Amino acid sequence: MDGEQSPDSVELGEPSAAEHRFRALVRHSNECVMVVDEHLRVLQASDAVERIFGVSTELAVAMPIGTGMDELNHKALMRAFEAVLAHPEALQRVEVRAPNAAGELRWIEAVLSNQVHDPAVRGVVVNFWDVTERRELEDRLRSLAMHDPLTGLPNRALLFERLEHAVEGLRGHGTRHSVGLLFIDLDHFKAVNDALGHALGDRILSEIADRLAAVVRPGDTVARFGGDEFVVLCERLDDPGDAVVIAHRIDTALRRPLRVDEREFELGVSIGISYADPEASDPLAVLQDADAAMYRAKSEGRGHWVIFDERLREEAARRQRTETALRATRDGQELEVHYQPVVSLATGRISGVEALVRWRRDGRLVPPSEFVPIAEDTGLIVPIGAWVMRTASKQVAQWQQLPGYEDLSLAVNVSARQLEHPHFTPLVSEVLNGSSLRRGTLWLEITESLLLDDLNTATEHLERLARMGARLALDDFGTGYSSLSYLRRFPVESVKLDRSFVAGVGADAEDSAIVTAVIELARGLGKRCVAEGIENEQQYELLRELGCDYGQGYLMSRPVPAEELRELLRPPVEPVEPVAAEHLTVAQ
């Protein structure tokens, strides 16, 4: 370039005093820093670089940046360089994998700043950190989020992802294969589980999972849908009748007696079969059809399979009737709020409650699993959730008048439907400013999956709620597409450990490691940690020793009506000392 110095001529020239100072700062920085010219040559590097790559500063300067990277990561780094050179005013951030001197691949987070025209720098400044441990933890959480912790099978999230892919493949021209779904439910498993305990029940479920995986075809997906329900996705059926053949093999395999702890069990199965329609196939509809067929198999005497057909449309009609009945409850008729205590693990005292909606219809409590999904799907969760929040805030405000419970907190679950509704923010404002609930005691519990659909919109909503005075908790941590970045990006003050991790504390090394890491992460970020699903004293003690702040679960109390919860709010005994789990008051 005529009239301009080349990078080589800059290096040969006498450095200015400013350049000397900058080079000294770079060389002796505790952070990992490199200065790279426009030709990707490393001009300067800090001594700290040796911590990550195991090479001296002199050797680092002698190598072009990106040396040793595979093609994919090298391209990602080059794109960041091109972007920062094209837009000098903007920082560029990139994560790549690079080998160290021992050949180990490390995850590197780098931030690039264009300082080419600064006479004291004359290059692109690259600050970078080794984030390998963070990425490995995120990968483990992501894998756990997509797989059932008990059986290791794909869970609902991964099943639906594969089902969507399979249905999309049907829409291609010339497709001749079919996509089938088998919805499997173990007959009378609940009776076995209740009689023999969850530990033995879990071992039976693990054995069932192994048997299912052994009889399906290569390429089929076996997933645990929840509880004692499993799903088999057959992505390529040359003949639709092959799904019936697979159902027969499953039935035969699961009818063989199971032997666990010197006990023998025989379990039948009910199976619903559905097929994707290539013309108008909706992945969720395929799953719902198979589910409806499975329920028909159960109602017809269990122990066999049913293929979804038009007769089962009546099941959809029944669902419609449930929805209609549910609509009549949205002003509070037939609805109740039950409360589950949140306990300080250090003292054993109740510090808050979680409000949970219950539906008493025809004299019985309808299981939440039967009506909450319908409320979510239809949008009825919005008026129902508003009723729950108003009712619970009034009740907890009364309890805050009791001696020792002035700061009793109220946690309310918030769905995506509620968060996105235009009336939700005014509702929260009404509760915060128009009720007697003490400021700072209302917690809104959101799930990770709620944050995935639209991160920018979710951020806007949550930040507005936080400014109003609501406190935010990340519920079921680890069960969605877990990302530790959520804890930094969103104004979340509390992390709730999912019960699936808590169940393995002290018994499963991986679960214990995850729980320990999350508790330490929460503490490091200044956030409180709440464990849900505490069912025994060993879990309680281990969580307390690990530094978990709060917990809830059947060990302390199941969700109970307001009058029963009031009996648990006893005056404090001074001084309050840490208590062992066996001294807790357990609501029967």
DRENFI-557961 format. One line per field, with one value per residue (C-alpha): residue number from 1; residue in three letters; x, y, z. Coordinates in steps of 0.5 Angstrom, whole numbers, plus 2048, in hexadecimal, padded with zeros to 3 digits. Example, Ala and Ser with C-alpha at 12.3 -4.5 7.8 and 13.67 -1.06 7.14 Angstrom:
i: c(1	2)
aa: c(ALA	SER)
c1: c(819	81B)
c2: c(7F7	7FE)
c3: c(810	80E)
***
This chain:
i: c(1	2	3	4	5	6	7	8	9	10	11	12	13	14	15	16	17	18	19	20	21	22	23	24	25	26	27	28	29	30	31	32	33	34	35	36	37	38	39	40	41	42	43	44	45	46	47	48	49	50	51	52	53	54	55	56	57	58	59	60	61	62	63	64	65	66	67	68	69	70	71	72	73	74	75	76	77	78	79	80	81	82	83	84	85	86	87	88	89	90	91	92	93	94	95	96	97	98	99	100	101	102	103	104	105	106	107	108	109	110	111	112	113	114	115	116	117	118	119	120	121	122	123	124	125	126	127	128	129	130	131	132	133	134	135	136	137	138	139	140	141	142	143	144	145	146	147	148	149	150	151	152	153	154	155	156	157	158	159	160	161	162	163	164	165	166	167	168	169	170	171	172	173	174	175	176	177	178	179	180	181	182	183	184	185	186	187	188	189	190	191	192	193	194	195	196	197	198	199	200	201	202	203	204	205	206	207	208	209	210	211	212	213	214	215	216	217	218	219	220	221	222	223	224	225	226	227	228	229	230	231	232	233	234	235	236	237	238	239	240	241	242	243	244	245	246	247	248	249	250	251	252	253	254	255	256	257	258	259	260	261	262	263	264	265	266	267	268	269	270	271	272	273	274	275	276	277	278	279	280	281	282	283	284	285	286	287	288	289	290	291	292	293	294	295	296	297	298	299	300	301	302	303	304	305	306	307	308	309	310	311	312	313	314	315	316	317	318	319	320	321	322	323	324	325	326	327	328	329	330	331	332	333	334	335	336	337	338	339	340	341	342	343	344	345	346	347	348	349	350	351	352	353	354	355	356	357	358	359	360	361	362	363	364	365	366	367	368	369	370	371	372	373	374	375	376	377	378	379	380	381	382	383	384	385	386	387	388	389	390	391	392	393	394	395	396	397	398	399	400	401	402	403	404	405	406	407	408	409	410	411	412	413	414	415	416	417	418	419	420	421	422	423	424	425	426	427	428	429	430	431	432	433	434	435	436	437	438	439	440	441	442	443	444	445	446	447	448	449	450	451	452	453	454	455	456	457	458	459	460	461	462	463	464	465	466	467	468	469	470	471	472	473	474	475	476	477	478	479	480	481	482	483	484	485	486	487	488	489	490	491	492	493	494	495	496	497	498	499	500	501	502	503	504	505	506	507	508	509	510	511	512	513	514	515	516	517	518	519	520	521	522	523	524	525	526	527	528	529	530	531	532	533	534	535	536	537	538	539	540	541	542	543	544	545	546	547	548	549	550	551	552	553	554	555	556	557	558	559	560	561	562	563	564	565	566	567	568	569	570	571	572	573	574	575	576	577	578	579	580	581	582	583	584	585	586	587	588)
aa: c(MET	ASP	GLY	GLU	GLN	SER	PRO	ASP	SER	VAL	GLU	LEU	GLY	GLU	PRO	SER	ALA	ALA	GLU	HIS	ARG	PHE	ARG	ALA	LEU	VAL	ARG	HIS	SER	ASN	GLU	CYS	VAL	MET	VAL	VAL	ASP	GLU	HIS	LEU	ARG	VAL	LEU	GLN	ALA	SER	ASP	ALA	VAL	GLU	ARG	ILE	PHE	GLY	VAL	SER	THR	GLU	LEU	ALA	VAL	ALA	MET	PRO	ILE	GLY	THR	GLY	MET	ASP	GLU	LEU	ASN	HIS	LYS	ALA	LEU	MET	ARG	ALA	PHE	GLU	ALA	VAL	LEU	ALA	HIS	PRO	GLU	ALA	LEU	GLN	ARG	VAL	GLU	VAL	ARG	ALA	PRO	ASN	ALA	ALA	GLY	GLU	LEU	ARG	TRP	ILE	GLU	ALA	VAL	LEU	SER	ASN	GLN	VAL	HIS	ASP	PRO	ALA	VAL	ARG	GLY	VAL	VAL	VAL	ASN	PHE	TRP	ASP	VAL	THR	GLU	ARG	ARG	GLU	LEU	GLU	ASP	ARG	LEU	ARG	SER	LEU	ALA	MET	HIS	ASP	PRO	LEU	THR	GLY	LEU	PRO	ASN	ARG	ALA	LEU	LEU	PHE	GLU	ARG	LEU	GLU	HIS	ALA	VAL	GLU	GLY	LEU	ARG	GLY	HIS	GLY	THR	ARG	HIS	SER	VAL	GLY	LEU	LEU	PHE	ILE	ASP	LEU	ASP	HIS	PHE	LYS	ALA	VAL	ASN	ASP	ALA	LEU	GLY	HIS	ALA	LEU	GLY	ASP	ARG	ILE	LEU	SER	GLU	ILE	ALA	ASP	ARG	LEU	ALA	ALA	VAL	VAL	ARG	PRO	GLY	ASP	THR	VAL	ALA	ARG	PHE	GLY	GLY	ASP	GLU	PHE	VAL	VAL	LEU	CYS	GLU	ARG	LEU	ASP	ASP	PRO	GLY	ASP	ALA	VAL	VAL	ILE	ALA	HIS	ARG	ILE	ASP	THR	ALA	LEU	ARG	ARG	PRO	LEU	ARG	VAL	ASP	GLU	ARG	GLU	PHE	GLU	LEU	GLY	VAL	SER	ILE	GLY	ILE	SER	TYR	ALA	ASP	PRO	GLU	ALA	SER	ASP	PRO	LEU	ALA	VAL	LEU	GLN	ASP	ALA	ASP	ALA	ALA	MET	TYR	ARG	ALA	LYS	SER	GLU	GLY	ARG	GLY	HIS	TRP	VAL	ILE	PHE	ASP	GLU	ARG	LEU	ARG	GLU	GLU	ALA	ALA	ARG	ARG	GLN	ARG	THR	GLU	THR	ALA	LEU	ARG	ALA	THR	ARG	ASP	GLY	GLN	GLU	LEU	GLU	VAL	HIS	TYR	GLN	PRO	VAL	VAL	SER	LEU	ALA	THR	GLY	ARG	ILE	SER	GLY	VAL	GLU	ALA	LEU	VAL	ARG	TRP	ARG	ARG	ASP	GLY	ARG	LEU	VAL	PRO	PRO	SER	GLU	PHE	VAL	PRO	ILE	ALA	GLU	ASP	THR	GLY	LEU	ILE	VAL	PRO	ILE	GLY	ALA	TRP	VAL	MET	ARG	THR	ALA	SER	LYS	GLN	VAL	ALA	GLN	TRP	GLN	GLN	LEU	PRO	GLY	TYR	GLU	ASP	LEU	SER	LEU	ALA	VAL	ASN	VAL	SER	ALA	ARG	GLN	LEU	GLU	HIS	PRO	HIS	PHE	THR	PRO	LEU	VAL	SER	GLU	VAL	LEU	ASN	GLY	SER	SER	LEU	ARG	ARG	GLY	THR	LEU	TRP	LEU	GLU	ILE	THR	GLU	SER	LEU	LEU	LEU	ASP	ASP	LEU	ASN	THR	ALA	THR	GLU	HIS	LEU	GLU	ARG	LEU	ALA	ARG	MET	GLY	ALA	ARG	LEU	ALA	LEU	ASP	ASP	PHE	GLY	THR	GLY	TYR	SER	SER	LEU	SER	TYR	LEU	ARG	ARG	PHE	PRO	VAL	GLU	SER	VAL	LYS	LEU	ASP	ARG	SER	PHE	VAL	ALA	GLY	VAL	GLY	ALA	ASP	ALA	GLU	ASP	SER	ALA	ILE	VAL	THR	ALA	VAL	ILE	GLU	LEU	ALA	ARG	GLY	LEU	GLY	LYS	ARG	CYS	VAL	ALA	GLU	GLY	ILE	GLU	ASN	GLU	GLN	GLN	TYR	GLU	LEU	LEU	ARG	GLU	LEU	GLY	CYS	ASP	TYR	GLY	GLN	GLY	TYR	LEU	MET	SER	ARG	PRO	VAL	PRO	ALA	GLU	GLU	LEU	ARG	GLU	LEU	LEU	ARG	PRO	PRO	VAL	GLU	PRO	VAL	GLU	PRO	VAL	ALA	ALA	GLU	HIS	LEU	THR	VAL	ALA	GLN)
c1: c(800	803	805	803	808	807	806	80D	810	80C	80F	816	815	817	811	80E	80D	806	808	80D	808	802	807	809	802	800	806	805	7FE	7FA	7F5	7F6	7F8	7FA	7FB	7FA	7FC	7F7	7FB	7FA	801	801	805	805	802	802	805	7FF	7FE	802	7FD	7F8	7FC	802	807	80C	80A	810	80D	806	808	80C	805	800	7F9	7F5	7FB	7F8	7F1	7EC	7E9	7E2	7E5	7EB	7E5	7E1	7E7	7E9	7E1	7E2	7E9	7E5	7E0	7E4	7E8	7E2	7DE	7E4	7DF	7DC	7DF	7DE	7DE	7DF	7E0	7E4	7E8	7EF	7F5	7FA	801	7FF	7FA	7F4	7EE	7EC	7E6	7E8	7E4	7E7	7E5	7E8	7E9	7EC	7F2	7F5	7F5	7F7	7FF	800	7FD	7FD	7F9	7F3	7F3	7F0	7EE	7ED	7EB	7EB	7E3	7E4	7E1	7DB	7DA	7DB	7D6	7D1	7D2	7D0	7CA	7C8	7C9	7C5	7BF	7BE	7BF	7BB	7BF	7BD	7BD	7C2	7BD	7BB	7B5	7B0	7B4	7B8	7B2	7AE	7B5	7B6	7AE	7AE	7B4	7B1	7AA	7AE	7B1	7AA	7A9	7AE	7AC	7AC	7AC	7AA	7AB	7A6	7A8	7A5	7A4	7A3	7A1	7A2	79F	7A1	79A	799	7A0	79E	79B	7A2	7A6	7A1	7A2	7A9	7AC	7AF	7B6	7B4	7AF	7B5	7B9	7B3	7B2	7BA	7B9	7B3	7B7	7BC	7B7	7B4	7BB	7BC	7B6	7B5	7B9	7BF	7BE	7B7	7B7	7B5	7B3	7B1	7AB	7AA	7A8	7A6	7A5	7AA	7AA	7AD	7AE	7AF	7B1	7B1	7AC	7AC	7A5	7A1	79F	7A6	7A4	7A0	7A5	7A9	7A4	7A3	7AA	7AA	7A4	7A8	7AE	7AA	7A6	7AC	7AC	7B1	7B6	7B8	7BB	7B9	7B2	7AE	7A9	7A5	7A2	79E	79E	799	79B	798	79B	79A	79D	79F	79B	79F	79A	799	79D	79E	7A3	79F	799	79C	79F	798	794	799	798	790	791	795	78F	78A	78E	78E	787	786	789	790	796	795	796	791	792	790	78A	783	780	785	783	77E	784	785	77E	77F	785	781	77C	781	783	77C	77C	782	780	77A	780	784	780	782	77C	77F	786	78A	791	796	79C	7A3	7A8	7AF	7B4	7BA	7BF	7C3	7BE	7B8	7B3	7AE	7B1	7AB	7A6	7A5	79E	79B	794	78F	789	783	77E	778	77B	782	789	78A	792	795	798	791	78F	795	797	790	791	797	795	78F	791	78D	793	793	78D	78E	795	792	78D	793	797	792	78F	796	799	793	794	79C	79B	797	79C	7A1	79D	7A0	7A5	7AC	7A9	7A9	7AE	7AA	7AB	7A6	7A8	7A3	7A4	7A4	7A3	7A5	79E	79D	7A4	7A2	79B	79A	796	79B	7A0	79A	798	79F	79F	798	79A	7A1	79D	796	797	79A	79F	7A6	7AA	7B0	7AC	7A9	7AD	7AB	7AD	7AF	7B2	7B8	7B3	7AF	7B5	7B7	7B1	7B3	7B9	7B9	7B1	7B2	7B8	7B4	7AE	7B2	7B6	7B0	7AD	7B4	7B3	7AC	7AF	7AD	7B3	7B4	7B6	7B9	7B4	7B6	7BD	7C1	7BA	7BA	7BF	7C4	7C8	7CC	7CC	7C5	7C7	7CB	7C6	7C0	7BE	7BE	7BF	7BE	7BF	7BA	7BE	7B9	7B7	7BA	7C1	7BF	7BD	7C4	7C8	7CC	7CA	7CC	7D3	7D1	7CB	7CF	7D4	7CF	7CB	7D2	7D4	7CD	7CD	7D4	7D3	7CD	7D1	7D6	7D1	7CE	7C7	7C3	7C2	7BC	7BC	7B5	7B3	7B6	7B3	7B8	7BD	7C3	7C1	7C0	7C6	7CB	7C7	7C8	7D0	7D1	7CE	7C7	7C3	7BC	7B8	7B1	7AE	7AA	7AF	7AD	7A6	7A2	79E	798	792	792	78F	794	79A	798	799	7A1	7A2	7A4	7A7	7AF	7B3	7B9	7BE	7BE	7C3	7C4	7C0	7C1	7BC	7B9	7B7	7B3	7AB	7A8	7A1	79E)
c2: c(800	806	80C	807	803	7FB	7F7	7F5	7FC	7FE	7F9	7FB	802	805	804	80A	80B	809	803	801	802	7FE	7F8	7F8	7F8	7F2	7EE	7EE	7EE	7E9	7E8	7E4	7E9	7E9	7EE	7EC	7F0	7F0	7EA	7E6	7E6	7E6	7ED	7EC	7E7	7E8	7E3	7E0	7DD	7D7	7D5	7D3	7D1	7CF	7D2	7D8	7DF	7DF	7D9	7DC	7E2	7DD	7DA	7DD	7DD	7D7	7D2	7CB	7CC	7C8	7CB	7CC	7D0	7D4	7D6	7D9	7DD	7DF	7E2	7E6	7E9	7EB	7EE	7F2	7F5	7F6	7FA	7FD	800	7F9	7F4	7ED	7E7	7DF	7D9	7D4	7CD	7CD	7C8	7CA	7C8	7C1	7C0	7C1	7C5	7CA	7CF	7D6	7DC	7E2	7E9	7ED	7F5	7F9	7FD	7FD	805	806	808	805	7FE	7FD	7F7	7F3	7F1	7EB	7E9	7E2	7DD	7D6	7D4	7CC	7CB	7CF	7CC	7C5	7C6	7CA	7C4	7BF	7C3	7C3	7BC	7BB	7BF	7BB	7B4	7B1	7B1	7AA	7A6	7AA	7AA	7B0	7B4	7B8	7BE	7B9	7B5	7BB	7BE	7B7	7B6	7BD	7BB	7B5	7B8	7BD	7B8	7B5	7BC	7BA	7B8	7B1	7AF	7A8	7A6	7A7	7AA	7A6	7A8	7A3	7A6	7A0	7A0	79B	798	798	79B	7A0	79B	797	79E	7A0	799	798	79F	7A4	7A1	79A	79D	7A1	79B	797	79D	79D	795	797	79C	797	792	798	79A	792	791	797	798	79B	7A3	7A3	7A7	7A5	7AB	7AB	7B0	7B0	7AC	7A5	7A7	7A6	7A8	7A4	7A8	7A4	7A9	7A5	79F	79C	799	79C	795	795	799	794	78F	793	794	78C	78C	791	78E	787	78A	78D	788	783	784	789	787	78C	78B	784	786	784	789	788	78F	78F	795	799	79C	7A1	7A2	7A8	7AA	7B1	7B3	7B6	7BB	7BE	7BB	7BF	7BC	7BE	7BB	7B4	7B4	7B5	7B0	7AB	7AD	7AC	7A6	7A3	7A6	7A2	79C	79D	79E	797	793	795	790	791	797	79B	79F	7A6	7A7	7AB	7A8	7AB	7B2	7B1	7B2	7B8	7BA	7B8	7BD	7C2	7C1	7C1	7C8	7CA	7C8	7CC	7D2	7D3	7D3	7D9	7DD	7D9	7D4	7CD	7CF	7CF	7D1	7CD	7CF	7CB	7CE	7D0	7CF	7D2	7CC	7CF	7D0	7CB	7D1	7D3	7D9	7D9	7D5	7D3	7D4	7CE	7CE	7C8	7C7	7C3	7C1	7BC	7BB	7B9	7BD	7BC	7BB	7C1	7BD	7BC	7C3	7C8	7C6	7C7	7CE	7CF	7CD	7D1	7D7	7D6	7D6	7DE	7DF	7D9	7DC	7E3	7E0	7DC	7E1	7E6	7E1	7DE	7E6	7E7	7E1	7E2	7E9	7E6	7E1	7E7	7EA	7E4	7E5	7E3	7E2	7E9	7E8	7E1	7E1	7DF	7DB	7DA	7D7	7DB	7D7	7DA	7DC	7E0	7E4	7E6	7E8	7EF	7EF	7EB	7F1	7F5	7EF	7EF	7F7	7F6	7F0	7F4	7FB	7F9	7F4	7F3	7EF	7F1	7F4	7EF	7E9	7E7	7E2	7E0	7D9	7D9	7D3	7D2	7D0	7D6	7DA	7D7	7D9	7E0	7E2	7EA	7EA	7E6	7EA	7F1	7EE	7EB	7F1	7F5	7F1	7F1	7F9	7F9	7F5	7EE	7E9	7E3	7DC	7D7	7D1	7CA	7CC	7C6	7C4	7C8	7CA	7CC	7D2	7D5	7DC	7DC	7DE	7E4	7E6	7E6	7EA	7E3	7E3	7DC	7D5	7CF	7C8	7C4	7BE	7B9	7BB	7BB	7B4	7B2	7B6	7B1	7AB	7AD	7B0	7B4	7B7	7B9	7BC	7C0	7C2	7C4	7C8	7CC	7CE	7D1	7D4	7D7	7DA	7DC	7E1	7E3	7DF	7DB	7D3	7CF	7C8	7C5	7BE	7BC	7B6	7B3	7B5	7B3	7B8	7BD	7BD	7BC	7C2	7C6	7C4	7C6	7CD	7CD	7D3	7D0	7CA	7C7	7C0	7BB	7BA	7C0	7C1	7BF	7C5	7C6	7CB	7D2	7CF	7CA	7CE	7D3	7CD	7CD	7D4	7D4	7D9	7D9	7D7	7DB	7DA	7D7	7D1	7CD	7C7	7C0	7BD	7B8	7BE	7C1	7C1	7BD	7BE	7B8)
c3: c(800	7FE	803	809	80D	80D	813	812	812	818	81C	819	81B	822	827	82A	831	831	82D	832	838	834	833	83A	83C	838	839	841	841	845	840	839	834	82D	828	821	81A	814	811	817	81A	822	823	82B	830	838	83C	83E	838	83A	83F	83A	834	838	833	835	832	82D	82A	82A	826	821	81F	81B	81F	81E	81E	81F	81E	81A	814	817	81D	819	814	81A	81D	816	815	81C	819	813	817	81C	816	812	818	81C	821	823	828	825	82A	828	82B	827	829	829	82B	830	830	832	82D	831	82E	833	832	831	832	82E	82E	828	827	821	824	81D	81C	823	823	82A	828	820	820	822	82A	82C	833	834	83A	83A	83B	83A	841	840	839	83C	841	83C	838	83E	840	838	838	83E	83C	836	839	83F	845	847	841	83D	837	833	837	834	831	82D	82B	828	825	821	820	81C	818	816	814	810	80C	80A	807	801	7FA	7F9	800	801	808	80E	815	81B	822	828	82E	834	83B	840	843	84B	84C	851	855	855	856	85C	85F	85F	85E	859	85A	857	852	84F	84E	84B	846	845	843	83F	83B	839	837	832	82F	82E	82A	825	81E	81E	81D	821	827	82D	832	839	839	840	846	843	83C	836	82F	829	823	81C	817	811	811	80A	80C	811	813	816	81C	81E	81D	822	827	827	829	82E	831	831	834	83A	83C	83E	845	848	84E	852	859	859	858	851	84E	848	844	83E	83A	836	82F	82B	824	81F	818	816	810	80A	808	80E	814	81A	81F	825	822	820	828	82A	825	828	82F	82E	82B	831	836	831	832	83A	83A	836	83B	83A	838	830	82B	827	821	821	81C	81C	822	826	824	82A	82F	82C	82D	835	835	832	838	83D	83A	83A	842	843	840	845	84B	849	84D	853	853	855	855	85B	85D	861	864	864	869	867	86D	86F	86F	874	87A	877	878	873	86F	869	865	85E	85C	858	854	856	852	857	852	854	85B	859	857	850	84F	84C	846	844	844	844	83D	83A	83E	83A	833	834	837	83D	841	841	845	849	84B	84C	851	855	855	858	85D	85F	860	865	869	86A	86C	871	873	873	879	87D	882	87F	878	876	870	86E	866	861	85B	855	84E	848	841	83A	839	83F	83E	837	838	839	83F	843	845	847	84B	84F	850	853	858	85A	85B	85C	861	868	866	868	863	861	863	85C	858	851	84F	847	844	83F	839	83A	838	832	82D	82D	831	830	831	838	83A	839	83D	843	843	844	849	84D	84D	850	856	854	855	850	851	84B	84D	84B	849	845	842	83C	837	83D	83C	841	83D	840	847	844	83F	843	849	84D	854	856	853	854	854	850	854	84F	851	859	858	857	85C	860	85C	855	854	84D	851	857	852	84F	855	858	852	852	859	858	852	855	85B	857	853	85A	858	85D	85C	85D	85D	85B	85C	863	865	86A	870	86C	866	86B	86F	869	866	86C	86C	865	867	863	867	866	865	864	863	866	86C	86F	86C	866	863	868	868	86C	872	873	871	876	87C	879	87B	882	886	885	88B	88D	88C	885	884	87E	87E	87C	877	87C	880	87B	87C	876	874	873)
***
